[in-house]
Amino acid sequence: MNAWFNKSVVVAAGALVLAGASMSAQAQSFSEGFNGSVVPTGWTLTNNSTRASTGSLWSVAPGILDSTGAVVVPAFEGDTYALVNYTSVGSGTGTISNWLISPEIFGIQNGDTFSFYTTTTPSSAYPDRLEFRLSSAGAGVDVGTTVTSVGSFSTVLATVNSGLTVGGYPTTWTQVTATVSGLAAPIDGRVAFRYFVTSGGPSGANSNIIGVDAFSYTSVSAVPEPATWAMAAIGLMGLVTLRRQRRD
């Protein structure tokens, strides 16, 4: 299991009817808590940072550690979460463009919502930035090959600390939500977390460490229409009536 440290310590740290409606609703949504010792199956890692060949990818770990190895930022929920830091750049100073890409999501449509929690270490002196992007290219994971390329992930759903200001990134677990809009029709695609920091790296003026936890996707299709609930209620009433008749 990886240990992650912050930069300040200079280490690379009707019963049946209703149940049927519920199962149909949940089929369009999912969540990921990044629990375990490795990045979950289906998630894709790509590091396009400067000198990325010797840099670090996103990982899963119990938390951000201090110089003694004690956890100073535990998980928002569960025991571990996704982490990435300034060692995305292999050495010196450079631009960080480090990607954590979700599994393919089917039928993304206007009104769908994404949510996640993110934080950096308390009192961080090195600004961080996170982009949350959407691709409509189905199972594709193309993010290009340069520090500035984004490939098919051309839609920005949310940005945390876009101006790269000191103190601009949350230092406690903070929820970020994004609602899909502007689509002409439903799409199949993926979303991605992009750790994007200029003048980053071990010698850079920017970049420290960030964590992501409690990611979720909810489709508007997962919320049954009133007519659906009415049909379910009628079905449940029929079951109850039938049972009473049999008892009588």
Backbone bond lengths (Angstrom), bond angles and torsions (degrees), N, CA, C in turn:
res aa  C-N    CA-C-N  psi(-1)  N-CA   C-N-CA  omega(-1)  CA-C   N-CA-C  phi
1 M - - - 1.467 - - 1.528 109.07 -
2 N 1.321 118.21 135.83 1.448 121.93 -176.10 1.519 111.78 -76.67
3 A 1.338 116.09 149.39 1.462 122.07 173.03 1.514 107.59 -111.64
4 W 1.291 116.88 133.69 1.457 121.17 -177.21 1.520 109.30 -119.96
5 F 1.338 114.59 129.45 1.446 121.67 -179.76 1.518 109.01 -115.57
6 N 1.344 115.69 158.28 1.451 117.50 175.48 1.518 109.79 -87.58
7 K 1.319 115.95 162.92 1.453 122.08 -170.45 1.515 112.81 -65.56
8 S 1.328 117.96 -26.81 1.455 120.74 -175.25 1.515 112.69 -64.08
9 V 1.337 117.87 -22.26 1.459 119.62 178.64 1.527 110.52 -100.23
10 V 1.340 116.71 4.16 1.460 123.63 173.46 1.516 112.46 53.72
11 V 1.356 115.76 48.24 1.457 121.25 171.23 1.518 108.20 -136.97
12 A 1.340 118.31 153.66 1.458 121.92 -173.63 1.543 113.08 -79.69
13 A 1.304 96.98 67.58 1.432 106.09 -172.78 1.625 120.71 -88.89
14 G 49.489 155.20 158.06 1.365 125.22 -43.12 1.435 101.44 -7.22
15 A 0.980 109.89 100.92 1.426 116.73 -173.21 1.510 111.09 -9.60
16 L 1.335 118.95 -70.10 1.448 122.55 -176.26 1.515 111.22 -65.16
17 V 1.313 117.71 -42.02 1.455 120.86 -177.89 1.515 109.96 -67.04
18 L 1.327 115.81 -47.60 1.455 119.76 179.74 1.514 111.15 -65.42
19 A 1.320 117.53 -39.22 1.458 120.53 178.58 1.511 110.27 -62.22
20 G 1.329 116.85 -40.89 1.454 120.24 178.61 1.510 111.42 -62.26
21 A 1.341 116.71 -42.41 1.459 120.34 178.55 1.511 110.31 -63.85
22 S 1.341 117.90 -40.69 1.454 121.89 -179.37 1.516 111.33 -64.95
23 M 1.341 118.09 -43.83 1.450 121.23 -179.73 1.517 110.83 -64.12
24 S 1.325 117.13 -39.09 1.455 120.69 178.16 1.515 110.64 -64.37
25 A 1.348 116.33 -38.35 1.454 120.24 -179.25 1.515 110.83 -66.43
26 Q 1.338 117.40 -44.82 1.446 120.75 -174.97 1.518 112.56 -69.60
27 A 1.312 117.98 -19.18 1.457 121.08 -177.29 1.519 112.25 -63.96
28 Q 1.329 118.15 -21.83 1.448 121.79 -176.76 1.526 112.92 -94.90
29 S 1.303 119.56 1.46 1.456 122.44 -175.02 1.523 109.92 -132.38
30 F 1.340 116.15 157.76 1.456 118.98 175.15 1.522 109.49 -158.11
31 S 1.309 115.87 165.79 1.463 121.28 178.68 1.520 109.10 -138.16
32 E 1.333 115.83 160.16 1.460 121.57 178.64 1.523 109.10 -143.72
33 G 1.334 115.98 121.42 1.453 120.91 179.34 1.507 114.17 -99.26
34 F 1.340 117.37 0.64 1.468 122.20 179.88 1.525 111.62 52.46
35 N 1.326 115.09 45.20 1.460 120.43 177.96 1.528 109.72 -93.92
36 G 1.315 115.95 140.71 1.456 120.83 -178.43 1.509 110.56 127.92
37 S 1.325 116.42 -158.11 1.461 120.79 -177.93 1.520 112.80 -116.11
38 V 1.340 117.39 -7.28 1.462 121.43 179.57 1.523 109.14 -136.18
39 V 1.328 115.65 162.64 1.463 120.62 175.71 1.532 108.47 -61.79
40 P 1.332 118.26 133.18 1.471 121.22 -174.28 1.528 113.23 -58.61
41 T 1.310 115.61 151.94 1.457 122.68 176.55 1.529 110.31 -57.56
42 G 1.319 115.37 136.51 1.460 120.71 179.08 1.512 113.91 98.77
43 W 1.327 117.06 -18.45 1.461 121.28 176.52 1.529 108.97 -88.88
44 T 1.342 116.59 141.59 1.461 122.50 -174.67 1.521 110.35 -115.13
45 L 1.330 116.02 138.34 1.460 122.26 -178.98 1.524 109.99 -112.30
46 T 1.329 116.91 131.94 1.460 121.87 175.00 1.522 108.88 -143.36
47 N 1.319 116.38 125.26 1.459 121.00 177.98 1.522 108.90 -112.52
48 N 1.334 116.53 109.63 1.462 122.23 177.61 1.523 112.00 -103.72
49 S 1.305 117.43 19.40 1.459 121.55 -177.25 1.531 111.27 -70.35
50 T 1.326 115.68 167.26 1.458 121.15 173.40 1.529 109.75 -59.42
51 R 1.327 116.45 133.35 1.476 122.06 -178.42 1.530 111.19 50.83
52 A 1.331 114.43 46.37 1.469 120.52 -176.05 1.519 112.84 -67.27
53 S 1.336 117.32 -23.24 1.465 119.61 -176.46 1.521 112.09 -60.95
54 T 1.325 116.77 -26.04 1.465 120.68 176.94 1.523 111.41 -110.63
55 G 1.323 116.33 9.76 1.459 120.63 -179.79 1.513 112.19 -92.00
56 S 1.324 115.20 176.65 1.464 122.07 -176.78 1.525 110.99 -100.71
57 L 1.326 115.93 146.40 1.455 122.56 173.13 1.529 109.96 -91.08
58 W 1.331 115.97 171.60 1.459 119.81 167.61 1.526 108.51 -57.66
59 S 1.318 115.85 148.14 1.455 120.45 179.58 1.521 109.39 -144.15
60 V 1.318 115.71 176.84 1.461 122.64 176.56 1.519 107.77 -120.43
61 A 1.323 116.70 129.45 1.459 120.93 -175.59 1.529 109.92 -152.17
62 P 1.349 117.15 165.61 1.471 120.39 -178.22 1.516 114.35 -68.72
63 G 1.350 117.87 -20.42 1.449 117.79 -179.38 1.509 112.70 160.50
64 I 1.323 115.50 179.68 1.458 122.85 175.13 1.523 107.93 -84.69
65 L 1.331 116.13 133.72 1.457 121.19 -174.34 1.519 111.65 -108.61
66 D 1.331 115.75 154.29 1.459 120.20 172.04 1.527 109.08 -92.98
67 S 1.328 117.05 -173.04 1.463 121.41 -175.22 1.518 113.25 -66.15
68 T 1.327 117.57 -17.40 1.466 120.92 178.91 1.525 111.91 -92.75
69 G 1.323 116.39 -4.85 1.455 120.36 -177.64 1.513 113.74 90.39
70 A 1.332 116.84 5.70 1.464 120.62 178.68 1.529 109.97 -82.11
71 V 1.316 116.25 143.10 1.462 120.98 178.86 1.522 109.55 -74.69
72 V 1.326 116.75 121.73 1.464 120.94 178.38 1.530 111.80 -103.23
73 V 1.329 116.81 -19.30 1.465 120.94 175.68 1.523 107.90 -131.58
74 P 1.333 117.88 92.33 1.466 120.07 177.90 1.523 111.17 -73.93
75 A 1.311 115.85 172.93 1.462 121.31 -179.99 1.523 111.33 -62.87
76 F 1.334 116.12 150.60 1.459 120.44 174.30 1.515 110.00 -66.95
77 E 1.341 115.74 -41.32 1.454 121.49 174.12 1.526 108.09 -145.48
78 G 1.303 116.91 152.20 1.455 119.43 -176.77 1.519 111.28 74.68
79 D 1.326 116.13 -157.90 1.463 121.22 -174.71 1.522 113.96 -109.51
80 T 1.329 118.16 -17.67 1.461 121.16 -176.80 1.521 110.00 -141.49
81 Y 1.337 115.55 170.45 1.460 120.77 176.01 1.525 109.34 -157.14
82 A 1.328 116.40 173.75 1.462 121.78 -178.70 1.523 109.81 -82.28
83 L 1.330 115.33 135.66 1.459 121.39 -177.07 1.524 110.88 -134.47
84 V 1.328 115.58 149.50 1.459 122.05 173.69 1.524 106.92 -151.58
85 N 1.346 117.44 149.93 1.465 117.85 -177.25 1.524 112.83 -147.39
86 Y 1.335 114.77 -168.82 1.457 122.43 -173.24 1.527 113.48 -63.49
87 T 1.326 118.51 -18.10 1.465 120.61 178.38 1.523 111.88 -75.58
88 S 1.340 117.39 7.75 1.467 120.42 169.34 1.528 109.95 -57.71
89 V 1.332 116.15 -35.84 1.464 122.42 171.21 1.521 107.27 -85.06
90 G 1.335 116.66 127.30 1.453 120.13 -172.26 1.510 114.84 -62.92
91 S 1.341 117.30 -34.04 1.464 121.06 -179.77 1.514 108.81 -165.01
92 G 1.331 115.74 158.56 1.449 120.51 175.70 1.517 113.41 65.15
93 T 1.340 114.64 -140.42 1.462 122.04 -178.19 1.524 109.77 -118.11
94 G 1.304 116.75 144.17 1.459 120.37 178.07 1.511 110.92 -173.33
95 T 1.313 115.82 -170.99 1.462 121.97 177.85 1.518 109.56 -99.40
96 I 1.319 115.56 131.18 1.461 121.43 177.35 1.524 109.34 -93.90
97 S 1.328 115.81 128.45 1.467 122.51 171.47 1.521 106.21 -142.21
98 N 1.317 115.70 88.46 1.462 123.04 -170.81 1.528 108.56 -119.50
99 W 1.336 117.05 123.24 1.461 122.74 -167.88 1.519 112.61 -111.75
100 L 1.334 114.87 138.83 1.465 123.89 169.56 1.526 106.17 -124.11
101 I 1.341 116.70 110.08 1.461 122.48 -168.86 1.524 110.36 -109.71
102 S 1.317 116.05 132.78 1.466 122.24 -175.86 1.526 111.98 -72.40
103 P 1.326 116.98 166.00 1.469 120.16 167.09 1.527 110.10 -62.18
104 E 1.332 116.43 165.58 1.460 120.34 178.34 1.527 110.21 -65.55
105 I 1.328 114.98 139.37 1.462 122.13 178.29 1.524 107.62 -117.58
106 F 1.318 116.78 130.58 1.462 121.43 -175.29 1.532 111.18 -100.03
107 G 1.327 115.12 137.79 1.459 120.01 173.48 1.513 115.07 72.07
108 I 1.330 117.64 34.45 1.467 120.11 175.82 1.525 108.45 -64.39
109 Q 1.333 116.22 133.26 1.462 119.65 -175.96 1.521 110.77 -143.89
110 N 1.309 115.17 166.21 1.461 120.86 178.29 1.523 110.17 -56.29
111 G 1.316 115.44 135.08 1.455 120.92 -179.11 1.512 114.09 97.57
112 D 1.336 117.38 -16.91 1.464 120.00 175.09 1.524 109.44 -64.17
113 T 1.319 116.56 149.49 1.465 120.23 -177.62 1.522 111.31 -125.56
114 F 1.323 114.69 144.00 1.457 123.41 172.40 1.524 108.05 -117.62
115 S 1.315 115.94 146.79 1.460 121.02 179.31 1.523 109.33 -144.78
116 F 1.318 116.40 143.83 1.462 121.24 172.41 1.523 108.53 -157.53
117 Y 1.316 115.07 165.09 1.465 121.42 176.73 1.522 108.66 -114.21
118 T 1.332 116.30 143.21 1.455 120.25 -179.32 1.518 111.02 -144.27
119 T 1.323 115.95 156.62 1.466 121.83 178.85 1.521 109.49 -161.42
120 T 1.320 115.76 161.84 1.455 122.37 166.15 1.519 107.09 -116.71
121 T 1.328 116.97 -170.84 1.453 120.25 -179.94 1.528 110.72 -79.13
122 P 1.317 119.20 150.71 1.465 120.82 178.84 1.530 111.83 -57.91
123 S 1.324 115.82 140.91 1.471 123.06 175.47 1.521 112.73 57.22
124 S 1.307 117.29 38.10 1.465 120.78 -179.77 1.525 110.87 -68.13
125 A 1.322 116.09 130.45 1.463 121.37 179.46 1.522 112.21 -93.49
126 Y 1.323 116.50 -4.53 1.462 121.22 -176.57 1.533 109.41 -117.14
127 P 1.331 117.61 113.70 1.464 119.89 -174.12 1.529 113.17 -68.02
128 D 1.325 114.87 144.94 1.458 123.31 177.71 1.523 109.81 -121.41
129 R 1.335 115.46 163.57 1.470 120.12 176.42 1.529 108.68 -146.06
130 L 1.324 115.49 141.28 1.462 121.89 178.00 1.521 109.66 -131.01
131 E 1.324 116.11 130.00 1.460 121.68 172.67 1.525 109.16 -107.45
132 F 1.323 116.12 143.29 1.459 122.32 175.27 1.515 106.91 -118.15
133 R 1.341 116.98 113.02 1.457 122.28 -168.35 1.527 112.43 -120.69
134 L 1.340 114.72 157.69 1.460 123.01 -179.06 1.522 110.51 -121.53
135 S 1.337 116.08 137.98 1.459 122.78 172.34 1.523 109.05 -118.46
136 S 1.330 116.09 142.31 1.466 121.04 177.38 1.524 111.44 -105.04
137 A 1.338 116.96 19.53 1.465 121.80 -173.80 1.521 113.09 -95.06
138 G 1.313 117.69 34.30 1.458 120.74 176.98 1.511 112.39 60.61
139 A 1.331 116.06 -125.78 1.463 121.05 -178.12 1.522 112.83 -80.86
140 G 1.336 117.78 -1.91 1.453 121.38 -176.46 1.519 113.52 -62.86
141 V 1.331 115.56 146.78 1.471 121.32 179.64 1.528 110.72 -126.11
142 D 1.324 117.12 27.75 1.461 121.35 -177.48 1.522 111.31 -71.63
143 V 1.333 115.79 118.61 1.464 121.34 174.02 1.527 110.42 -121.05
144 G 1.326 117.03 15.85 1.449 120.09 -176.21 1.516 111.33 75.78
145 T 1.327 115.59 -167.79 1.466 120.11 -175.76 1.520 113.89 -130.81
146 T 1.332 118.03 3.80 1.459 120.62 -178.18 1.526 110.79 -114.19
147 V 1.316 115.64 172.66 1.467 120.17 -178.06 1.525 112.02 -69.01
148 T 1.337 117.25 -21.68 1.467 120.08 -177.70 1.524 113.11 -104.94
149 S 1.323 118.62 -12.14 1.461 120.59 -176.32 1.523 111.42 -73.90
150 V 1.336 115.07 151.11 1.464 120.64 177.31 1.529 111.99 -127.13
151 G 1.344 117.43 -3.29 1.455 120.33 178.36 1.517 111.99 58.64
152 S 1.330 115.33 -131.31 1.471 119.88 -179.16 1.522 112.96 -82.98
153 F 1.325 117.61 -3.41 1.472 121.30 -178.87 1.530 109.64 -89.10
154 S 1.315 114.88 61.59 1.463 120.74 -171.54 1.524 114.15 -86.38
155 T 1.319 117.28 -12.75 1.467 120.50 -177.63 1.521 110.47 -98.43
156 V 1.323 116.34 121.51 1.466 121.47 176.58 1.522 108.69 -90.70
157 L 1.316 116.69 117.36 1.463 121.03 177.88 1.521 111.89 -89.05
158 A 1.337 117.13 -30.60 1.469 120.90 179.96 1.520 108.93 -163.56
159 T 1.332 115.97 150.80 1.462 122.13 174.51 1.518 108.44 -134.69
160 V 1.318 116.07 134.12 1.460 121.65 177.24 1.522 108.05 -106.40
161 N 1.340 116.25 119.91 1.466 124.04 -178.65 1.528 111.41 60.69
162 S 1.320 115.30 59.02 1.464 120.95 -177.37 1.522 112.57 -60.54
163 G 1.334 117.79 -30.64 1.452 121.06 -178.17 1.508 115.12 -86.84
164 L 1.323 118.14 2.48 1.471 122.77 -179.42 1.526 111.47 51.05
165 T 1.316 116.26 51.98 1.456 120.38 179.87 1.525 110.74 -98.86
166 V 1.315 115.96 146.41 1.465 120.73 175.77 1.524 108.32 -63.18
167 G 1.312 117.26 129.58 1.450 121.56 -177.69 1.513 113.85 83.43
168 G 1.328 117.15 -1.38 1.460 120.15 -177.52 1.513 114.36 -82.02
169 Y 1.326 116.91 -16.94 1.463 120.19 178.19 1.519 108.65 -95.11
170 P 1.322 118.87 137.81 1.469 120.57 -177.45 1.528 111.85 -56.80
171 T 1.316 116.09 137.42 1.465 121.04 178.13 1.522 111.86 -104.12
172 T 1.309 116.57 4.16 1.464 122.90 168.51 1.524 106.80 -132.98
173 W 1.300 117.16 161.46 1.457 120.38 -178.34 1.527 110.15 -58.22
174 T 1.322 115.72 121.54 1.462 122.57 -175.67 1.526 109.52 -129.99
175 Q 1.332 116.22 134.37 1.461 120.48 -178.52 1.524 111.22 -80.59
176 V 1.315 115.55 136.20 1.462 123.02 173.06 1.526 107.27 -118.85
177 T 1.319 117.11 129.39 1.467 120.84 178.45 1.524 109.29 -124.01
178 A 1.316 115.76 147.92 1.461 121.73 178.44 1.518 108.75 -140.95
179 T 1.320 115.96 135.03 1.460 121.96 179.09 1.524 109.24 -111.94
180 V 1.313 116.25 130.51 1.464 121.45 -178.80 1.527 109.79 -72.12
181 S 1.327 116.00 135.85 1.467 121.23 176.89 1.526 108.63 -151.50
182 G 1.317 115.60 165.06 1.458 120.84 174.03 1.513 116.03 82.47
183 L 1.329 118.40 4.69 1.460 120.30 178.39 1.529 110.21 -82.03
184 A 1.326 116.27 139.12 1.461 120.04 177.44 1.522 111.54 -76.69
185 A 1.332 115.89 -25.53 1.465 121.94 -179.76 1.523 107.46 -161.29
186 P 1.325 118.61 163.06 1.467 120.37 177.31 1.528 111.40 -58.63
187 I 1.327 116.14 149.42 1.464 121.86 -178.35 1.524 109.96 -131.27
188 D 1.317 115.79 160.07 1.454 122.43 166.47 1.522 106.65 -104.65
189 G 1.309 117.35 136.13 1.455 119.07 -177.69 1.510 112.32 -173.90
190 R 1.301 115.36 -161.13 1.463 122.43 -179.86 1.524 109.38 -138.80
191 V 1.312 115.45 161.52 1.458 121.23 170.15 1.521 108.03 -115.84
192 A 1.321 116.35 161.37 1.462 119.90 -177.10 1.518 110.98 -146.34
193 F 1.327 114.61 143.40 1.457 122.05 168.10 1.526 107.06 -92.96
194 R 1.325 116.02 123.89 1.462 120.77 178.14 1.525 108.90 -116.98
195 Y 1.312 116.37 111.93 1.466 122.09 173.14 1.521 105.79 -80.39
196 F 1.333 116.63 107.59 1.463 121.80 -169.69 1.524 109.60 -127.85
197 V 1.325 115.73 105.31 1.463 121.18 -174.90 1.524 109.61 -137.14
198 T 1.322 116.55 121.97 1.460 120.64 173.07 1.523 109.42 -84.26
199 S 1.333 116.46 157.13 1.474 122.17 -176.42 1.520 110.33 51.47
200 G 1.329 114.89 44.09 1.456 120.47 179.61 1.515 111.41 -104.05
201 G 1.323 115.29 -172.53 1.453 120.56 179.29 1.513 112.85 103.04
202 P 1.336 117.60 175.98 1.469 121.75 -176.66 1.523 114.27 -57.39
203 S 1.346 117.04 -30.73 1.464 120.05 -179.79 1.520 112.64 -107.28
204 G 1.317 117.41 4.50 1.454 121.17 -175.30 1.517 113.83 -79.91
205 A 1.324 115.27 159.77 1.463 120.99 177.41 1.519 111.45 -76.31
206 N 1.332 116.72 -19.96 1.461 121.99 -179.16 1.527 110.49 -118.89
207 S 1.330 115.24 168.93 1.475 126.10 175.90 1.514 112.37 86.31
208 N 1.333 114.57 126.93 1.457 121.95 175.72 1.523 108.25 -132.93
209 I 1.322 116.85 -91.36 1.459 121.14 -178.91 1.523 109.00 -162.42
210 I 1.333 116.84 143.13 1.460 120.68 175.72 1.526 109.74 -135.85
211 G 1.324 114.91 156.21 1.452 121.43 175.64 1.515 110.78 -125.45
212 V 1.330 115.95 152.27 1.467 122.94 175.92 1.521 108.10 -131.47
213 D 1.329 116.52 133.99 1.459 121.21 -178.51 1.528 109.34 -145.43
214 A 1.321 115.87 163.87 1.472 123.73 172.13 1.523 112.63 52.42
215 F 1.325 115.94 52.02 1.463 121.19 176.06 1.525 109.71 -76.24
216 S 1.334 116.59 140.16 1.465 119.76 176.28 1.520 110.54 -148.30
217 Y 1.324 114.12 150.97 1.463 122.53 175.29 1.520 108.14 -127.78
218 T 1.331 116.36 129.79 1.459 121.35 179.13 1.520 109.20 -128.02
219 S 1.318 115.93 121.06 1.460 121.15 177.70 1.525 110.13 -87.68
220 V 1.327 115.83 145.69 1.463 118.38 175.15 1.524 109.99 -63.32
221 S 1.323 117.39 -22.08 1.462 120.80 176.55 1.514 111.78 -68.99
222 A 1.338 116.25 -15.99 1.461 120.18 -179.79 1.515 111.89 -80.61
223 V 1.324 117.47 -7.92 1.464 121.50 179.12 1.518 107.91 -102.57
224 P 1.326 119.32 105.90 1.466 121.25 -176.49 1.525 111.90 -59.04
225 E 1.318 115.72 141.47 1.457 120.98 175.47 1.529 109.51 -68.35
226 P 1.345 117.83 156.05 1.469 120.34 178.55 1.520 112.64 -51.51
227 A 1.337 117.36 -37.48 1.462 120.31 -179.79 1.519 111.01 -63.31
228 T 1.347 116.09 -34.65 1.469 119.98 178.94 1.513 110.40 -64.18
229 W 1.346 116.02 -45.60 1.461 119.69 178.71 1.531 110.76 -64.33
230 A 1.339 116.75 -36.37 1.463 119.55 178.90 1.522 110.68 -63.80
231 M 1.335 116.26 -43.06 1.462 120.11 178.29 1.520 110.30 -62.80
232 A 1.340 115.98 -40.61 1.459 119.82 179.80 1.520 110.44 -64.40
233 A 1.336 116.39 -41.18 1.463 120.34 -179.59 1.523 111.12 -64.53
234 I 1.346 116.25 -41.00 1.466 119.85 178.61 1.519 110.30 -62.71
235 G 1.336 115.49 -42.62 1.458 119.47 178.67 1.506 111.93 -62.39
236 L 1.345 116.55 -41.60 1.457 120.60 179.49 1.522 110.86 -65.67
237 M 1.345 117.01 -40.30 1.461 120.36 178.22 1.522 110.52 -61.70
238 G 1.352 116.04 -38.48 1.451 119.71 178.73 1.511 111.56 -63.34
239 L 1.346 116.34 -39.68 1.457 120.03 178.95 1.516 111.05 -65.62
240 V 1.346 115.74 -42.70 1.460 119.72 -179.86 1.522 110.23 -64.78
241 T 1.339 116.96 -44.61 1.466 120.59 179.39 1.517 111.35 -60.59
242 L 1.325 116.36 -43.55 1.453 120.08 -179.73 1.518 110.81 -62.86
243 R 1.322 116.58 -40.84 1.462 119.71 -179.67 1.514 110.89 -64.48
244 R 1.340 117.47 -42.17 1.462 120.53 179.42 1.521 110.70 -63.64
245 Q 1.320 116.75 -39.58 1.464 119.18 179.33 1.519 110.91 -62.82
246 R 1.329 116.36 -38.75 1.452 118.88 -179.89 1.520 111.49 -69.27
247 R 1.324 116.08 -34.83 1.469 119.46 178.91 1.524 110.56 -69.32
248 D 1.363 116.34 -37.44 1.457 119.32 -179.73 1.533 110.77 -72.01
